[in-house]
Amino acid sequence: MTQRYFYRLFETIHKKISYTFSIVAFSLVGGWFGAVYAFFFGSATIPMFSLQTHYIVVIFFLFATVLVTVLHGIQYGLLTPIGISGIEAHIKRINRVLNPSHSVRRNSSEELEKALFDLIKLPTHNMISAFCYGFFVFLSSVFAYLAFGYDLKELWYIFLGWLAAVFVYCGFSYIITDYITGPKRVMLKKVLLSRSYSSNFPSGFLGLKGKFGFLLSLVLLSLTILAVYVGLKPNSYLEIIFFIGLTFFAATILIILYFQSISTTLEQIGKSANDLAAGGPGKLPLVSNDREFLGFARDFAKATGEIGRIREHLQSLVEEKTSELRETLRTVEELKKQQDGDYFLTSLLIKPLGINRTSGRKVKVDFLIKQKKNFVFKGKESEIGGDICIAQEISLRGKDYTVFLNADAMGKSLLHLL
């Protein structure tokens, strides 16, 4: 349910503004989380800190954070509704290819490949952008200290707070971007695969271990800042509760996204394995961009390729044997047709020999013959064998006699001769 609402909000921003800005809109949440971390750490560690004594620093800090938010958004397509879909070429290309008013399939394979590479590199690019914007906020605080004569020793605490903030900002930007771009990467891979267009795609900057390390570090960092704040300002109950709630919210979001990405990837692997077992191609366009899963995907692709070659070889063998069987069957049918013709001709030759030449005046003679071999020749049913019956009236010494004969003329030998 959380995932459905998350993507619904994301798609709304995508349709109204741009794809890349919808990503940055979520990653900027991490930027503000980082700003809160920096403020809590600085307010707890800077001696005699208060809004009254350091209001200029706080104003510079807030102004720089708001400015960075706007600049980060403009860089990633905030002004797309007025025709500025980004500052950099790869951002513009992503927004052009993933324009919701056009089908992705209208783009050429080369264009889709470039967009896919841009999407793969986008988490790292967004993380670097977050670091640069965070550094700008730090410089604004340094300028405030230098311009208004604050104690420069306090910049050490500002620097430590900035490290905490930029760590949260960069990590949040990377994980959010990597998670959100996953479905679009899969879509582009499927389109390219349907066109039999293949390429080697790089992995992301952080793998599963790197992301897990960030989440663990985030929890430890939060506990450290909380311990420092509680130790130096034990009576600030509301601030402490607010910080705990904010940390819990941020960590929960990232943990859900982390494990949801793993779960989705494992489901994809299971479906591809089942498809391969059912005789399908077993293609595996992973939603994950982690190097661990991509390494598995490359090995899986090699295995499916080998299985495909084995299937093709077996199919060719089956077709070859089937062709041989068809040819053999055709030969047998021709021989049988020829044999049935011989049977038919022989039966015509034998039939006049088995005659009944009796008048039936004194003795009535009927024949009932059932031969062993039945056959069909040109739609005519007949039979052939060695059984024969003959009846005839003859005169001996002035008397009439009826002679009848029932014999076996060695029908098997006759059939073998044919």
FIKE-939322 format. One line per field, with one value per residue (C-alpha): residue number from 1; x, y, z negated. Coordinates in Angstrom, 2 decimals, always signed. Layout:
<atoms>
resi [NUM, ...]
x [X, ...]
y [Y, ...]
z [Z, ...]
</atoms>
This chain:
<atoms>
resi [1, 2, 3, 4, 5, 6, 7, 8, 9, 10, 11, 12, 13, 14, 15, 16, 17, 18, 19, 20, 21, 22, 23, 24, 25, 26, 27, 28, 29, 30, 31, 32, 33, 34, 35, 36, 37, 38, 39, 40, 41, 42, 43, 44, 45, 46, 47, 48, 49, 50, 51, 52, 53, 54, 55, 56, 57, 58, 59, 60, 61, 62, 63, 64, 65, 66, 67, 68, 69, 70, 71, 72, 73, 74, 75, 76, 77, 78, 79, 80, 81, 82, 83, 84, 85, 86, 87, 88, 89, 90, 91, 92, 93, 94, 95, 96, 97, 98, 99, 100, 101, 102, 103, 104, 105, 106, 107, 108, 109, 110, 111, 112, 113, 114, 115, 116, 117, 118, 119, 120, 121, 122, 123, 124, 125, 126, 127, 128, 129, 130, 131, 132, 133, 134, 135, 136, 137, 138, 139, 140, 141, 142, 143, 144, 145, 146, 147, 148, 149, 150, 151, 152, 153, 154, 155, 156, 157, 158, 159, 160, 161, 162, 163, 164, 165, 166, 167, 168, 169, 170, 171, 172, 173, 174, 175, 176, 177, 178, 179, 180, 181, 182, 183, 184, 185, 186, 187, 188, 189, 190, 191, 192, 193, 194, 195, 196, 197, 198, 199, 200, 201, 202, 203, 204, 205, 206, 207, 208, 209, 210, 211, 212, 213, 214, 215, 216, 217, 218, 219, 220, 221, 222, 223, 224, 225, 226, 227, 228, 229, 230, 231, 232, 233, 234, 235, 236, 237, 238, 239, 240, 241, 242, 243, 244, 245, 246, 247, 248, 249, 250, 251, 252, 253, 254, 255, 256, 257, 258, 259, 260, 261, 262, 263, 264, 265, 266, 267, 268, 269, 270, 271, 272, 273, 274, 275, 276, 277, 278, 279, 280, 281, 282, 283, 284, 285, 286, 287, 288, 289, 290, 291, 292, 293, 294, 295, 296, 297, 298, 299, 300, 301, 302, 303, 304, 305, 306, 307, 308, 309, 310, 311, 312, 313, 314, 315, 316, 317, 318, 319, 320, 321, 322, 323, 324, 325, 326, 327, 328, 329, 330, 331, 332, 333, 334, 335, 336, 337, 338, 339, 340, 341, 342, 343, 344, 345, 346, 347, 348, 349, 350, 351, 352, 353, 354, 355, 356, 357, 358, 359, 360, 361, 362, 363, 364, 365, 366, 367, 368, 369, 370, 371, 372, 373, 374, 375, 376, 377, 378, 379, 380, 381, 382, 383, 384, 385, 386, 387, 388, 389, 390, 391, 392, 393, 394, 395, 396, 397, 398, 399, 400, 401, 402, 403, 404, 405, 406, 407, 408, 409, 410, 411, 412, 413, 414, 415, 416, 417, 418]
x [+0.00, +2.84, +4.49, +1.24, +0.70, +4.37, +4.27, +0.91, +2.37, +5.48, +3.47, +1.38, +4.50, +5.88, +2.81, +2.48, +6.17, +8.86, +10.26, +13.61, +12.04, +9.67, +12.80, +14.46, +11.26, +11.67, +15.45, +15.18, +13.34, +16.68, +18.29, +15.96, +16.49, +20.20, +19.63, +17.73, +20.58, +23.11, +21.01, +20.52, +24.19, +25.32, +22.84, +23.93, +27.70, +28.27, +28.82, +26.21, +24.21, +20.75, +18.58, +19.25, +23.07, +23.40, +20.32, +22.39, +24.04, +20.63, +19.19, +22.11, +21.71, +17.97, +18.34, +21.10, +19.03, +15.98, +18.14, +19.77, +16.32, +15.25, +18.51, +18.47, +14.91, +15.71, +18.71, +16.42, +13.55, +11.44, +10.88, +9.80, +6.25, +7.79, +10.12, +13.28, +13.44, +16.78, +20.23, +22.32, +21.93, +21.35, +18.60, +16.86, +17.23, +15.64, +12.69, +12.26, +12.29, +10.06, +7.59, +4.20, +2.42, +4.43, +5.11, +8.61, +8.57, +8.58, +12.25, +15.09, +17.05, +20.14, +18.14, +16.63, +20.06, +21.43, +18.44, +18.92, +22.58, +21.54, +19.02, +21.64, +24.04, +21.34, +21.55, +25.30, +24.80, +22.09, +24.31, +27.18, +24.78, +23.56, +27.15, +27.84, +24.69, +25.45, +28.93, +27.37, +25.29, +28.46, +30.23, +27.31, +27.68, +31.45, +30.77, +28.36, +31.01, +33.69, +31.49, +29.88, +32.77, +31.65, +34.14, +35.87, +36.50, +32.81, +33.31, +34.69, +31.28, +29.65, +31.88, +30.97, +27.29, +27.74, +29.35, +26.31, +23.95, +25.70, +25.97, +22.21, +21.51, +23.79, +22.72, +19.04, +19.39, +21.14, +18.76, +15.61, +16.81, +17.94, +14.61, +12.39, +14.23, +14.06, +10.71, +11.70, +15.02, +13.17, +10.74, +13.56, +15.43, +12.31, +11.79, +15.41, +15.22, +12.05, +14.07, +16.91, +19.11, +21.59, +24.31, +26.39, +24.92, +27.04, +26.10, +25.35, +27.86, +26.53, +25.70, +23.65, +26.53, +26.98, +23.30, +23.16, +26.28, +24.60, +21.46, +23.51, +25.63, +22.48, +21.15, +24.48, +24.80, +21.30, +22.05, +25.30, +23.64, +20.82, +23.30, +25.20, +22.02, +20.63, +23.96, +24.32, +20.65, +18.87, +15.85, +14.90, +12.20, +10.24, +13.35, +14.48, +11.08, +10.98, +14.44, +13.60, +10.40, +12.16, +14.96, +12.49, +10.50, +13.56, +15.11, +11.81, +11.33, +14.84, +14.65, +11.29, +12.68, +15.84, +14.05, +11.27, +13.92, +15.46, +12.04, +11.04, +14.34, +13.99, +10.45, +11.82, +14.48, +11.82, +9.57, +12.45, +13.51, +9.93, +9.68, +12.94, +11.74, +8.49, +10.43, +10.49, +13.54, +13.98, +14.96, +15.96, +15.73, +16.31, +14.76, +17.80, +20.97, +23.12, +26.34, +25.59, +22.31, +23.71, +26.55, +23.97, +21.95, +24.99, +25.65, +21.95, +22.02, +24.98, +23.11, +19.93, +21.99, +23.58, +20.20, +18.81, +21.59, +20.97, +17.25, +17.97, +20.31, +17.71, +15.05, +17.21, +17.79, +14.06, +13.28, +15.97, +14.65, +11.08, +12.07, +13.73, +10.64, +8.40, +10.60, +10.60, +6.84, +6.42, +8.58, +6.62, +3.34, +4.58, +5.72, +2.40, +0.53, +2.59, +2.08, -1.67, -1.65, +0.11, -2.39, -5.27, -3.87, -3.16, -6.63, -8.08, -5.97, -6.94, -10.63, -11.62, -10.14, -12.57, -15.79, -19.11, -20.42, -23.33, -26.95, -28.35, -30.89, -29.86, -27.34, -27.09, -23.51, -22.56, -19.07, -18.11, -14.50, -12.73, -9.13, -6.44, -5.22, -7.52, -6.41, -7.70, -6.53, -7.79, -10.83, -11.74, -11.74, -10.59, -8.83, -6.25, -5.11, -4.53, -8.03, -9.91, -13.24, -14.22, -17.52, -18.57, -21.02, -19.46, -20.69, -19.05, -20.29, -23.55, -24.23, -24.19, -22.01, -21.33, -17.66, -16.54, -13.06, -11.84, -8.08, -5.35, -3.05, -0.32, -1.51, +1.42, +3.84, +1.77, +1.92, +5.65, +6.14, +4.29]
y [+0.00, +2.38, +1.68, +2.34, +5.75, +6.58, +5.92, +7.64, +10.85, +10.40, +9.94, +13.02, +15.19, +13.50, +14.33, +17.91, +18.91, +16.41, +12.97, +14.07, +16.75, +14.18, +12.31, +15.40, +16.38, +13.25, +13.44, +17.05, +15.66, +14.10, +17.51, +19.04, +16.07, +16.77, +20.45, +19.52, +17.17, +19.97, +22.46, +20.08, +19.20, +22.81, +24.16, +21.48, +21.79, +25.51, +27.25, +29.82, +29.11, +30.64, +32.14, +35.58, +35.33, +33.49, +34.68, +35.95, +32.53, +30.86, +33.25, +32.57, +28.86, +28.88, +31.15, +28.96, +25.82, +27.29, +28.56, +25.15, +23.53, +25.79, +25.40, +21.63, +21.58, +23.83, +21.67, +18.64, +20.14, +22.26, +24.75, +22.13, +23.60, +26.80, +24.96, +24.48, +20.72, +20.83, +22.37, +19.44, +17.47, +14.08, +15.52, +16.96, +13.66, +11.68, +14.08, +13.99, +10.18, +9.72, +12.42, +11.10, +12.50, +10.34, +6.63, +5.46, +3.16, +6.08, +6.70, +4.97, +2.18, +4.40, +7.12, +4.63, +3.19, +6.66, +7.39, +4.05, +4.81, +8.24, +6.64, +4.20, +7.05, +9.37, +8.21, +8.91, +12.24, +13.28, +12.30, +14.43, +17.33, +16.95, +17.11, +20.28, +22.00, +20.93, +22.40, +25.66, +25.78, +25.22, +28.05, +30.38, +29.65, +30.26, +33.57, +34.59, +33.83, +35.77, +38.74, +39.29, +38.50, +35.30, +33.11, +31.12, +28.25, +27.46, +26.61, +23.26, +22.37, +23.79, +21.56, +18.44, +19.30, +19.85, +16.41, +14.85, +16.86, +16.14, +12.45, +12.25, +14.41, +12.41, +8.99, +9.89, +11.30, +8.17, +5.61, +7.53, +8.08, +4.48, +3.14, +5.45, +4.98, +1.16, +0.63, +2.94, +1.16, -2.15, -0.68, +0.60, -2.71, -4.62, -2.35, -2.79, -6.57, -6.71, -5.10, -7.63, -4.71, -5.72, -3.81, -4.07, -1.79, -0.59, -1.05, +1.68, +3.38, +1.73, -1.94, -3.74, -3.56, +0.15, +0.90, -1.23, +0.52, +3.89, +2.82, +1.49, +4.65, +6.78, +5.01, +5.32, +8.98, +9.70, +8.03, +10.00, +13.35, +12.46, +11.52, +14.78, +16.83, +15.10, +15.42, +19.13, +20.14, +17.64, +19.86, +20.36, +17.71, +18.93, +19.21, +15.74, +14.19, +16.01, +14.76, +11.17, +11.26, +12.77, +10.20, +7.34, +8.62, +9.06, +5.72, +3.89, +5.27, +4.30, +0.83, +0.15, +1.25, -0.82, -4.07, -3.40, -3.13, -6.45, -8.13, -6.90, -8.06, -11.53, -11.77, -10.88, -13.59, -16.13, -15.21, -15.38, -18.79, -20.10, -18.70, -20.42, -23.70, -23.42, -23.12, -19.32, -17.12, -16.32, -12.69, -10.86, -7.04, -6.33, -3.41, -3.35, -1.56, -3.08, -4.70, -7.90, -8.47, -7.32, -9.82, -12.53, -11.26, -11.52, -15.10, -15.88, -14.46, -16.70, -19.72, -18.87, -18.38, -21.80, -23.38, -21.66, -23.08, -26.57, -26.20, -25.12, -28.09, -30.49, -28.89, -29.36, -32.99, -33.52, -31.90, -34.02, -37.26, -36.25, -35.62, -39.04, -40.69, -38.89, -40.09, -43.64, -43.56, -42.25, -45.10, -47.66, -46.24, -46.44, -50.04, -50.90, -49.33, -51.35, -54.51, -53.95, -53.60, -56.92, -58.46, -57.10, -58.37, -61.81, -62.00, -61.30, -64.10, -66.60, -65.75, -67.56, -70.79, -71.00, -71.58, -73.19, -74.94, -76.79, -76.46, -77.28, -79.77, -82.57, -80.96, -77.28, -76.08, -72.69, -71.36, -69.39, -68.32, -65.94, -65.33, -64.37, -61.20, -58.22, -55.13, -52.00, -50.90, -47.68, -47.72, -51.31, -53.80, -57.32, -60.31, -62.87, -66.22, -69.90, -71.25, -72.36, -74.09, -75.74, -77.47, -78.94, -81.45, -84.29, -87.49, -90.81, -94.00, -92.33, -91.07, -87.43, -86.60, -83.41, -82.98, -80.44, -79.58, -77.55, -77.04, -74.91, -73.68, -72.51, -68.94, -67.80, -68.95, -67.14, -63.91, -64.21, -64.69, -61.46]
z [+0.00, -0.90, +2.44, +4.34, +2.74, +3.19, +6.93, +7.31, +5.88, +7.99, +11.22, +10.43, +10.19, +13.31, +15.40, +14.16, +14.22, +15.34, +14.61, +13.17, +10.98, +9.51, +8.40, +6.95, +5.15, +3.01, +2.68, +1.46, -1.55, -2.46, -2.05, -4.60, -6.90, -6.65, -7.39, -10.56, -11.55, -11.07, -13.03, -15.96, -16.08, -15.80, -18.34, -20.82, -20.39, -19.71, -23.06, -24.01, -20.87, -20.58, -17.88, -19.36, -19.32, -16.01, -14.13, -11.18, -10.80, -11.03, -8.40, -6.05, -6.67, -5.92, -2.90, -1.44, -2.06, -0.31, +2.55, +2.92, +2.99, +5.86, +7.78, +7.40, +8.69, +11.68, +12.55, +12.70, +14.67, +12.32, +15.15, +17.71, +17.95, +19.38, +21.75, +19.65, +19.04, +17.24, +17.29, +18.49, +21.73, +20.10, +17.87, +20.93, +22.78, +19.93, +19.74, +23.51, +23.76, +20.70, +21.64, +20.42, +23.47, +25.89, +26.21, +25.37, +28.43, +30.84, +29.96, +31.77, +30.11, +29.89, +28.15, +25.71, +24.96, +24.15, +21.93, +20.16, +19.49, +18.20, +15.83, +14.57, +13.83, +12.47, +8.80, +8.74, +10.52, +8.07, +5.15, +6.49, +7.05, +3.47, +2.22, +4.23, +3.01, -0.54, -0.22, +0.96, -2.24, -4.28, -2.45, -3.18, -6.90, -6.67, -4.92, -7.69, -10.33, -8.45, -7.53, -10.93, -13.22, -14.93, -16.72, -13.99, -16.39, -16.11, -12.43, -13.57, -14.96, -11.84, -9.75, -11.76, -11.45, -7.73, -7.37, -9.04, -6.84, -3.54, -4.45, -4.90, -1.84, +0.49, -0.75, -0.66, +2.87, +4.14, +2.62, +3.57, +7.15, +7.55, +6.28, +8.33, +11.62, +11.33, +13.14, +16.01, +16.41, +16.66, +19.21, +21.44, +21.16, +22.22, +25.24, +26.30, +25.79, +27.90, +30.69, +30.18, +29.16, +26.49, +24.67, +21.52, +18.89, +15.96, +12.33, +9.82, +7.55, +4.41, +4.17, +1.56, -0.90, -0.31, -0.85, -3.96, -5.23, -4.69, -6.56, -9.45, -9.50, -9.45, -12.53, -14.35, -13.33, -14.60, -17.92, -18.20, -17.53, -19.89, -22.62, -22.14, -22.18, -25.26, -27.04, -26.34, -26.43, -28.65, -29.25, -25.58, -25.60, -22.59, -20.42, -21.48, -20.70, -17.36, -16.42, -17.40, -15.35, -12.35, -12.51, -12.83, -9.84, -7.61, -8.56, -8.10, -4.58, -3.51, -5.07, -3.37, +0.00, -0.51, -1.29, +1.24, +3.96, +2.87, +2.71, +6.18, +7.64, +6.12, +7.53, +10.96, +10.68, +9.68, +12.62, +15.08, +13.73, +14.05, +17.57, +18.50, +16.99, +19.00, +22.25, +22.48, +23.07, +19.36, +19.93, +16.75, +17.02, +13.32, +11.49, +9.22, +10.29, +7.55, +8.72, +6.77, +8.61, +11.95, +11.60, +11.05, +14.02, +16.31, +15.17, +15.57, +19.10, +19.95, +18.57, +20.50, +23.66, +23.25, +22.52, +25.61, +27.77, +26.34, +27.09, +30.64, +31.11, +29.72, +31.88, +34.97, +34.02, +33.52, +36.86, +38.56, +37.05, +37.85, +41.45, +41.61, +40.14, +42.64, +45.49, +44.15, +43.72, +47.25, +48.56, +46.55, +47.82, +51.40, +50.89, +49.26, +52.13, +54.58, +52.53, +52.35, +56.12, +56.42, +54.04, +56.06, +59.36, +57.88, +56.36, +59.80, +61.26, +58.53, +58.41, +61.68, +60.32, +57.42, +59.38, +58.56, +61.69, +60.19, +61.22, +57.80, +59.14, +56.84, +54.51, +53.74, +53.20, +51.69, +50.92, +47.79, +47.96, +45.56, +46.52, +44.01, +45.76, +46.27, +48.19, +49.87, +53.28, +54.83, +52.58, +53.32, +50.48, +51.25, +49.72, +50.71, +49.34, +50.06, +49.33, +52.43, +53.13, +56.44, +57.34, +60.67, +62.12, +64.12, +65.84, +65.27, +67.10, +67.86, +64.37, +63.12, +60.18, +58.21, +57.32, +54.71, +53.50, +50.53, +50.37, +48.89, +51.61, +49.23, +49.02, +46.85, +49.47, +52.02, +50.00, +49.51, +53.23, +53.82]
</atoms>
